[in-house]
Amino acid sequence: MPSYKLLFSHREMVADLVRGLVREDWVAGLDFDTFLADLIEPGLPKQLRHWQPQIRYLLLDERRYAEAALAGLRNVAAALFRLENSRAPDDIERVVTSLVD
């Protein structure tokens, strides 16, 4: 199998590519398991597919939130996002101080 076909045979990678490249609201509503089921060969033999886990998750894109929007929120989730986006020790200190206040 050519390497590009092997690369695109991974459901998660294809789903991430679609989400990253198609910046449209309707993409968020796609059920990628159903969408990709007929397009990608399953990785497991047919007898084992019943036992393959079907996991749903919520993607939290921390980098989409601006510091200014998060700074006004007084909750742990906003503080965690701010910490994840911190670039300097002063940024981290500011977030920790806001939690203590």
C-alpha positions in Angstrom: 0.0 0.0 0.0 1.4 3.4 -0.9 2.4 5.4 2.2 -0.1 8.3 1.5 -2.9 5.7 1.6 -1.7 4.3 4.9 -1.5 7.9 6.3 -5.1 8.7 5.3 -6.4 5.3 6.6 -6.3 6.7 10.2 -9.8 8.0 11.1 -8.5 10.4 13.7 -6.0 12.0 11.4 -8.6 12.5 8.7 -11.1 13.9 11.1 -8.4 16.3 12.5 -7.6 17.4 9.0 -11.2 18.1 8.1 -11.7 20.0 11.4 -8.5 22.0 10.9 -8.9 22.8 7.2 -12.6 23.3 6.8 -13.5 26.3 9.0 -17.3 26.0 8.7 -19.9 25.7 11.5 -21.4 22.5 9.9 -18.1 20.6 10.5 -18.7 20.6 14.3 -21.9 18.6 13.8 -20.3 15.8 11.7 -20.3 12.3 13.2 -16.9 11.3 11.9 -17.5 7.6 12.8 -20.4 7.5 10.4 -18.9 9.9 7.9 -15.7 7.9 7.6 -17.0 4.4 8.0 -17.5 3.7 4.3 -14.4 5.8 3.2 -11.8 4.2 5.4 -11.0 0.5 5.7 -11.4 -0.6 9.3 -8.3 -1.5 11.1 -9.8 -4.5 12.8 -10.9 -7.8 11.3 -14.7 -8.0 10.9 -15.1 -10.4 13.8 -13.5 -7.9 16.2 -15.2 -4.7 15.1 -18.1 -5.3 17.5 -15.6 -5.0 20.4 -13.9 -1.8 19.1 -14.5 1.0 21.5 -16.7 3.9 20.3 -15.6 6.9 22.3 -17.2 10.3 22.1 -15.3 13.4 23.4 -15.6 17.1 23.6 -12.6 19.0 22.1 -11.7 22.1 24.1 -9.7 24.4 21.9 -7.9 26.5 24.6 -6.1 28.7 22.1 -9.3 30.1 20.6 -10.0 32.1 23.8 -8.2 35.4 24.0 -6.5 36.4 27.2 -8.7 39.4 27.6 -11.9 37.3 27.5 -10.5 34.7 30.0 -9.0 37.3 32.4 -12.5 38.5 33.4 -13.8 35.0 34.2 -13.4 33.8 37.8 -13.3 30.1 37.4 -10.7 27.3 37.4 -11.3 26.3 33.7 -10.5 29.9 32.6 -7.4 29.9 34.8 -6.3 26.6 33.4 -6.7 27.9 29.8 -4.8 31.0 30.7 -2.0 28.9 32.2 -1.8 26.7 29.1 -1.5 29.8 26.9 1.1 31.5 29.2 4.3 32.4 27.5 6.3 34.0 30.3 6.7 33.6 34.1 4.9 36.9 34.6 1.8 35.5 32.8 1.8 32.5 35.1 2.2 34.7 38.2 -0.8 36.8 37.0 -3.0 33.8 36.7 -2.1 32.3 40.0 -2.6 35.6 41.7 -6.0 35.9 40.2 -6.9 32.5 41.7 -5.8 33.5 45.1 -7.6 36.8 45.2 
